Amino acid sequence: MLLPDKNTIDRLLRNYRDQERVVLARPGDLSTRRSFEDTAYTLCVLMGERTAREAVHAAERYVGGVGSAPRQALEGLPGS
């Protein structure tokens, strides 16, 4: 089984968290929401998970962030 590059996953995970904060602050910003959903989808594909929530948890475990605090779910977005 091929594993994704840890640096790429770490970068995507940080990008996902940054975008998550912006989407929570400005839920009506469709451009940011689309970027957030694209990042979530990419994490799903690379981590082999069906939902963004599962992909984020798998990515955190993969890059060594097992102890990360849980994040607030976003209704209507992948993984919520």
C-alpha positions in Angstrom: 0.0 0.0 0.0 1.3 3.4 -0.9 1.2 6.1 1.8 0.9 9.8 1.1 3.8 12.2 1.8 3.6 13.3 5.5 4.6 16.8 4.6 1.8 17.1 2.1 -0.7 15.7 4.6 0.5 18.1 7.2 0.2 21.1 4.8 -3.3 20.1 3.8 -4.3 19.6 7.4 -3.1 23.0 8.4 -4.8 24.5 5.3 -8.0 22.7 6.2 -7.9 24.1 9.8 -7.2 27.7 8.5 -10.1 27.4 6.0 -12.3 26.0 8.7 -11.8 29.1 10.9 -12.7 31.4 8.0 -15.8 29.4 7.0 -17.0 29.6 10.6 -16.4 33.3 10.7 -17.9 34.0 7.3 -20.3 31.2 6.4 -21.7 33.1 3.4 -18.4 33.3 1.6 -18.9 30.8 -1.2 -15.4 31.0 -2.6 -13.9 30.1 0.8 -16.5 27.3 1.3 -15.6 25.8 -2.0 -11.9 25.8 -1.2 -12.6 24.3 2.2 -14.6 21.5 0.6 -11.9 20.9 -2.0 -9.3 20.6 0.7 -11.6 18.2 2.6 -12.1 16.1 -0.5 -8.4 15.9 -1.1 -7.8 14.7 2.5 -10.5 12.1 2.0 -8.9 10.8 -1.1 -5.3 10.8 0.2 -6.3 9.2 3.6 -8.7 6.7 2.0 -11.7 7.9 4.2 -15.3 8.5 3.2 -15.9 11.7 5.3 -13.9 14.8 6.0 -14.1 14.1 9.8 -12.7 10.6 9.4 -10.0 12.0 7.0 -8.9 14.7 9.4 -8.7 12.3 12.3 -6.7 9.9 10.1 -4.4 12.7 8.9 -3.8 13.9 12.5 -2.9 10.3 13.5 -0.7 9.9 10.4 1.4 13.1 11.0 1.6 12.5 14.7 -1.1 14.8 16.0 -3.0 12.2 18.0 -3.6 14.5 21.0 -5.3 17.3 19.0 -8.4 18.7 20.5 -11.7 17.9 18.7 -13.0 20.6 16.4 -16.5 22.0 16.0 -18.4 20.3 13.2 -19.7 22.4 10.3 -23.3 21.6 9.3 -23.8 21.0 5.6 -20.1 20.4 4.8 -18.3 17.2 4.1 -17.8 15.1 7.2 -20.4 16.9 9.3 
